[in-house]
Amino acid sequence: MHQLRLLAVIVATAMSVTSAWAQGNGNGHTNSASPPMQTVDTGQVTLSATITAIERQTISAYFQQHQASYSDIKPLPPGIAKKLARGGTMPPGIAKRYFPNDLIAQLPARPGQQWVIAGTDVLLVQAGTNLILDLLARAF
């Protein structure tokens, strides 16, 4: 019984520390190169990555500067576009492009994550699982 109570205290402490850290209530030291953590419970999985305002601005500016290179890209058909949602997975066989290296170099490193272009949408996906962590609809 004593061990069970001790285990409950350890779990509760770990959960409160994790919650405070995820909400930015930790020790005050942040790594400015790392994007902020935001958790979203989708019912099946908890996501902890979002596209930051600086990343949105950088991506938007890049595509404005290079719009001639992307002028042939058309929006996805509505049925496919509906399937692209935070917490979902990339539909199999969807036409996608990866970010150019010069754009990736302007963004903070995101280990285990990839930037993908699908139609005119920009997606941040988890590498390996193709879980959609966040997206920018009609990015260009």
C-alpha positions in Angstrom: 0.0 0.0 0.0 2.9 2.4 0.9 4.5 1.7 -2.5 1.3 2.4 -4.4 0.9 5.8 -2.6 4.5 6.6 -3.3 4.0 5.8 -7.0 0.9 8.0 -7.1 2.9 10.9 -5.7 5.7 10.4 -8.2 3.3 10.3 -11.1 1.4 13.4 -9.9 4.7 15.3 -9.5 5.9 14.4 -12.9 2.6 15.4 -14.5 2.6 18.8 -12.8 6.3 19.5 -13.8 5.6 18.5 -17.4 2.4 20.6 -17.5 4.3 23.7 -16.1 7.1 23.2 -18.6 4.7 22.8 -21.6 3.0 26.0 -20.5 6.3 27.9 -20.2 6.2 28.1 -16.4 9.6 26.4 -16.1 12.9 27.9 -15.0 12.6 30.9 -17.3 15.4 29.7 -19.7 14.2 29.2 -23.2 16.1 28.2 -26.4 15.1 30.9 -28.9 16.0 28.6 -31.8 13.4 26.1 -30.6 9.7 26.6 -31.4 7.4 27.0 -28.4 5.6 24.0 -27.2 1.8 23.8 -27.5 -0.1 20.7 -26.8 -3.3 19.8 -28.6 -5.2 16.6 -27.7 -6.8 15.1 -30.8 -8.3 12.3 -28.9 -5.8 9.8 -30.3 -2.5 11.7 -30.0 -1.2 14.8 -28.3 0.6 17.2 -30.7 3.3 19.5 -29.4 4.5 21.4 -32.4 3.1 24.5 -34.0 4.4 26.8 -36.7 5.6 30.0 -35.0 4.8 33.5 -36.2 8.4 34.0 -37.2 8.3 30.8 -39.3 5.0 31.9 -40.9 6.5 35.2 -41.8 9.7 33.7 -43.1 7.8 31.1 -45.2 5.4 33.7 -46.6 8.2 36.1 -47.5 10.2 33.3 -49.2 7.2 32.3 -51.4 6.5 36.0 -52.3 10.1 36.4 -53.4 10.1 33.2 -55.4 6.5 33.2 -56.7 7.6 32.7 -60.3 9.1 29.3 -59.3 5.8 28.3 -57.7 3.3 29.9 -60.2 2.4 26.5 -61.6 1.2 25.1 -58.3 -2.6 24.8 -57.9 -4.7 24.4 -54.8 -5.6 20.8 -53.9 -9.0 19.5 -54.9 -11.5 20.3 -52.0 -11.9 16.6 -51.1 -8.2 16.1 -50.6 -7.8 19.5 -48.9 -10.3 18.5 -46.3 -8.2 15.5 -45.3 -5.2 17.7 -44.5 -5.8 18.6 -40.9 -3.7 19.0 -37.8 -3.5 15.6 -36.1 -4.3 13.7 -39.3 -1.9 12.0 -41.5 -0.8 12.8 -45.1 -3.1 10.9 -47.4 -1.2 8.2 -49.3 -0.2 9.1 -52.8 -0.7 12.8 -52.4 1.6 14.9 -54.6 4.0 16.8 -52.3 7.2 18.7 -52.5 9.8 19.3 -49.9 11.1 22.8 -48.9 14.1 24.0 -50.8 17.3 24.0 -48.9 17.7 27.8 -48.9 14.3 28.1 -47.2 15.1 25.4 -44.6 18.3 27.2 -43.8 16.3 30.3 -42.8 14.1 28.3 -40.3 14.9 26.9 -36.9 16.0 23.3 -36.8 13.1 20.8 -36.2 14.7 17.4 -35.6 12.3 14.6 -36.5 10.0 16.9 -38.5 9.8 17.9 -42.1 8.3 20.8 -44.1 6.1 19.7 -47.0 4.3 21.6 -49.7 1.0 20.0 -50.8 -0.9 22.1 -53.4 -0.7 25.6 -52.1 -0.6 24.5 -48.4 2.5 24.2 -46.3 2.6 21.4 -43.7 4.8 20.5 -40.8 4.8 16.8 -40.5 6.5 14.3 -38.3 9.1 12.4 -40.3 8.5 8.7 -40.6 4.8 8.8 -39.6 3.6 11.7 -41.8 1.5 12.9 -38.8 0.4 16.5 -39.6 1.7 18.7 -36.7 0.5 22.0 -38.2 -0.3 23.6 -41.5 -0.5 26.9 -43.3 -3.4 26.8 -45.7 -2.9 28.7 -49.0 0.6 29.7 -48.1 1.2 31.1 -51.6 
